[in-house]
Amino acid sequence: MLVKLLVLLVTFLIVFLIYYLFVIRREKYLDKFIKGKEVLYLKKVYKLKIKKEDYKKIAYIVALTNSFIISITIFIVSFFKNFFIQILIGFVIVMVLIIVSYHLIGKILNKNGR
């Protein structure tokens, strides 16, 4: 169990570092990221107005959320031995986590007046 928790933490850190190094720190990729599917979903569904000065904040939020989704999925799937079941449960978990976490992000950002 301790190894699986360590894998959870390492996965989270690796995914977040990749987002940080290749998206958040680079202005060119940050602009492309803001026009990406995750942020577009938040804009359309929750009627968010994102200003240029909020780009990094939104990128951090989405990067943390995606890191959480990926690491939790890997953690839960690691409890199953059958590859087919891992794929099936992984798919379901990813879908549920995406829906729930982006709903929470949208509601929180709406509440904060973004």
N, C-alpha and C positions, 0 to 999 in steps of 0.2 A: 504494500500500500504506500509506503514511504517513497518507493521508486516511482510509482505512478504520480504521486503529488509533485515529485521533483520534475518529472516529464511535463506535467501541467505548467509549472513555473517556467521551465526552460523554453517550452513552446511559446508561451505568452511573451516572454522577453525577446525571443528571436523574431517573432512576427512583428512585434511593436518596433524593434530596432530597424527592421527592413522598411517598415512604413516611415519611420523617422528619417533614416538615411536617404531613402530614395524618393520620398514624396514631400514630407513636411519641410525639410531643409532646403529643397530646391524650388525656387519660385516658379520656374517653367512647369514643373510637374505638379506643383500645388494648384496652379490654375487649371490644368487638365483634370486633376483629381476633383476639384470643386464642380466641374462640369460632368462628372462621372455619375454612374447609376445610383449609388448610395445617396449622394447629396441631392440629386435630381428627384429621387423618391421623397426625401424629406421636404423638399421645396413644394412639390405638387400636392402631396397628400396632406401635409400639415400647414400649407400656405405660408412657408417661411420666407422671409426676406433676408438674404445673407449679404452683408456689406463686405467690401474688400478687406477691411480691418478685422473681420471675424473669420477669415479663411483659415488661419492657423488654428484657432480655437475649434472650429468645426472639424478640421483635419485630425486634430488630437483626439477629439471625441470619437470620430469614426474609426480611427486607428486603434484606440483602446477597445472599442466595441468589437471590431473584427478580430482582434487578438484574443479577446475573451471568448468569442464564438468558436474560433478554431481550437483553442486550447481546451475548452470544456468538452468539445466534441471528441477530441483525441483521448481525453481522460476517460470519458464514459465508454467509448468504443473499446478501449483497452481491456475492459473487464470481460469481453466476449472472445471466445477462441475461434469460432467459425467465421471465415472470411465473408461469406454471403450475409450472415447476420450482422457483421460489423458494417458492411456497406449499407444495408437496409436501415439499421438503427442510426448510423451516422447521418444518412440523408434526412431522416425524420428529425433528428436532433438539430441539425443545421437549419432546417426550415423553421422549426418552432423557435429556436433562439433568434434567428433573423427577424421574424415577425414580432416577437415580444420585445427584443432590445431596441429595434428601430421605432417601434411604437412608443416605448418609454422615452427615447431620445427626442422624438417629435413632440410629445406632450411636455417634456421638461423645457425644451427650447421655446415652445409656444408660451409656456407659463412665464418664462424669463423675458418675453417680449422681443424675441429675435425676429 
